[in-house]
Amino acid sequence: MATNPSPWHSDLELSISNSDLDLPEDFELRWVPLPPFDDWIIHVSSGGHDAAVIVTANQMSISEQMITFLKENAAGRLMKIIATPEARIIEEELLEMLSSSSIGILRY
C-alpha cells in the first residue's frame, strides 16, 4: 500500500488481486506518486523481479500521450496496465490504441 493511501487504493488493490491479468501469485506492489494528481505508478514484482507496471488514471484522463508514455517508458517484457475507475468512459479510439499496444486496462 502507498505511504499515504487514498480511499480508492483498497478498491484498486482488490481489483488487482482478482484480475485475470496473469500476474505472478505472490506479487508485491510498490507505489510511486505522480504529483500533482492523485495518480500513481505501481510496480508489480515477485521474487525480486519486476513483472508489471500499472499507471493509474484516477484523476488524469486516459489520453494518447498517456498510452505513449507507458509504452515507451516501461521496460521491454513488463506487462503494461492502465487502471481507471469503473465509471470512466474510454473513447473507442483509445481502447483500440491500448489493444494494439498490448496495454491492459483494469477497472476498479
Phi, psi and chi 1 to 4 in degrees:
 res  aa     phi    psi   chi1   chi2   chi3   chi4
   1 MET       -  149.6 -177.3   64.3   73.2      -
   2 ALA   -64.4  157.6      -      -      -      -
   3 THR   -58.6  -46.9  -54.4      -      -      -
   4 ASN  -119.1   80.3  -65.0  -47.5      -      -
   5 PRO   -67.2  144.5   19.2  -24.9      -      -
   6 SER   -87.6  160.8  -65.3      -      -      -
   7 PRO   -57.1  -29.9  -23.4   31.5      -      -
   8 TRP   -81.7   -9.5   56.0  -90.8      -      -
   9 HIS   -60.5  -40.3  -75.6 -172.2      -      -
  10 SER   -66.2  -36.1   57.2      -      -      -
  11 ASP   -63.5  -42.5  -68.1  -22.6      -      -
  12 LEU   -65.2  -44.5  175.9   54.4      -      -
  13 GLU   -61.5  -38.1  -74.7 -167.6   -6.6      -
  14 LEU   -64.9  -42.4 -177.0   61.3      -      -
  15 SER   -63.4  -39.8  -70.1      -      -      -
  16 ILE   -62.8  -45.8  -67.1  169.5      -      -
  17 SER   -63.4  -34.9  -66.6      -      -      -
  18 ASN   -95.2    3.8  -66.6  -29.8      -      -
  19 SER   -75.5  163.6   74.8      -      -      -
  20 ASP  -108.4   41.3   58.0   -4.8      -      -
  21 LEU   -89.3    4.9  -66.7  169.8      -      -
  22 ASP    66.0   35.0 -105.4   -7.9      -      -
  23 LEU   -75.8  153.9  -64.7  173.5      -      -
  24 PRO   -59.4  154.9  -13.4   21.0      -      -
  25 GLU   -64.0  -51.3  -75.6 -169.5   29.8      -
  26 ASP  -102.4   62.8  -64.7  -35.9      -      -
  27 PHE   -84.6  157.1   63.1   82.1      -      -
  28 GLU  -120.3  149.8  -62.5  174.2    0.9      -
  29 LEU  -113.4  134.8  -57.6  177.0      -      -
  30 ARG  -121.3  116.4 -171.9  173.5   73.0 -110.2
  31 TRP   -95.7  130.9  -64.7   69.5      -      -
  32 VAL  -127.2  122.0  179.7      -      -      -
  33 PRO   -70.0  153.2   23.1  -28.8      -      -
  34 LEU  -118.9   75.3  -72.9  171.7      -      -
  35 PRO   -62.0  152.3   -3.6    8.9      -      -
  36 PRO   -90.8    7.2   35.0  -35.8      -      -
  37 PHE   -87.4  166.9  -57.2  102.2      -      -
  38 ASP   -91.0   61.0 -174.4   17.1      -      -
  39 ASP  -132.0  160.4  -80.9  -60.2      -      -
  40 TRP  -144.5  154.6  -59.2   75.8      -      -
  41 ILE  -103.3  128.3  -65.0  175.9      -      -
  42 ILE  -117.5  119.8  -54.3  164.6      -      -
  43 HIS   -92.0  127.5  -60.8  -88.5      -      -
  44 VAL  -105.7  122.3 -178.5      -      -      -
  45 SER  -135.2  161.7   61.5      -      -      -
  46 SER  -149.2  131.9  179.1      -      -      -
  47 GLY    59.5   30.4      -      -      -      -
  48 GLY    80.8    5.2      -      -      -      -
  49 HIS  -117.4  134.3  -59.2  -76.0      -      -
  50 ASP   -69.6  137.1  -74.8  -17.9      -      -
  51 ALA  -116.6  -31.2      -      -      -      -
  52 ALA  -156.8  160.5      -      -      -      -
  53 VAL  -129.4  133.6   63.5      -      -      -
  54 ILE  -118.1  129.0  -59.4  170.6      -      -
  55 VAL  -110.1  127.0  175.1      -      -      -
  56 THR   -85.9  147.2   67.5      -      -      -
  57 ALA  -124.1   65.5      -      -      -      -
  58 ASN   -82.7  -52.6 -177.3   59.8      -      -
  59 GLN  -102.5  -38.1  -74.6 -176.3  -34.5      -
  60 MET   -68.6  150.0  -69.4 -171.1  -61.9      -
  61 SER   -88.3  151.8   60.3      -      -      -
  62 ILE   -77.8  123.9  -62.9  174.5      -      -
  63 SER  -137.6  169.8   64.9      -      -      -
  64 GLU   -60.0  -37.7 -171.3  173.2  -31.0      -
  65 GLN   -64.8  -40.0  -68.9   82.6    7.3      -
  66 MET   -64.0  -43.3  175.4 -173.1  -91.8      -
  67 ILE   -64.1  -44.3  -65.2  167.2      -      -
  68 THR   -63.6  -43.6  -59.6      -      -      -
  69 PHE   -56.2  -48.6  168.9   79.6      -      -
  70 LEU   -65.9  -44.6 -177.0   55.5      -      -
  71 LYS   -62.3  -40.8 -172.4  169.5   66.7  172.2
  72 GLU   -85.8  -20.5  -68.1  178.7   -3.9      -
  73 ASN  -109.1  -10.2  -69.9  -68.5      -      -
  74 ALA   -91.4  126.7      -      -      -      -
  75 ALA   -57.7  147.4      -      -      -      -
  76 GLY    -4.9  -90.0      -      -      -      -
  77 ARG   -86.7    0.4  -65.3 -175.8  177.1 -159.1
  78 LEU   -61.0  139.2  -74.1  179.2      -      -
  79 MET   -69.0  139.2  -65.9  173.7   60.5      -
  80 LYS  -117.0  128.2  -60.5  161.0 -170.0   74.1
  81 ILE  -138.9  139.5  -57.0  160.6      -      -
  82 ILE  -110.1  127.3  -66.5  177.3      -      -
  83 ALA  -107.7  133.2      -      -      -      -
  84 THR  -146.5  154.4 -165.8      -      -      -
  85 PRO   -57.4  147.2  -25.0   34.6      -      -
  86 GLU   -54.7  -37.0 -174.6   71.1   42.5      -
  87 ALA   -79.3  -11.1      -      -      -      -
  88 ARG   -68.1  134.4  172.2  161.0  -73.6  160.0
  89 ILE   -91.4  130.6  -63.8  170.6      -      -
  90 ILE  -114.5  127.0  -55.7  171.9      -      -
  91 GLU   -60.1  144.3  -63.0  172.9   21.1      -
  92 GLU   -56.0  -40.1 -171.4   64.0   36.2      -
  93 GLU   -59.4  -41.3  176.7 -178.1  -55.1      -
  94 LEU   -71.4  -36.3  -67.5  174.4      -      -
  95 LEU   -62.2  -39.8  -73.3  172.0      -      -
  96 GLU   -65.4  -40.9  -70.9  174.3   16.1      -
  97 MET   -63.8  -41.8 -171.0  175.8 -170.6      -
  98 LEU   -61.3  -46.1  -73.7  167.1      -      -
  99 SER   -61.5  -45.9  177.2      -      -      -
 100 SER   -70.8  -18.7   69.6      -      -      -
 101 SER   -93.3   -0.4  -60.1      -      -      -
 102 SER    59.4   33.9  -60.1      -      -      -
 103 ILE  -102.1  123.1  -63.4  174.1      -      -
 104 GLY   -78.6  159.1      -      -      -      -
 105 ILE  -120.6  131.9 -170.5   84.2      -      -
 106 LEU  -123.1  123.5  178.3   64.9      -      -
 107 ARG   -98.1  140.5  -56.9  -69.2 -164.8  145.8
 108 TYR  -133.7      -   57.4   91.0      -      -
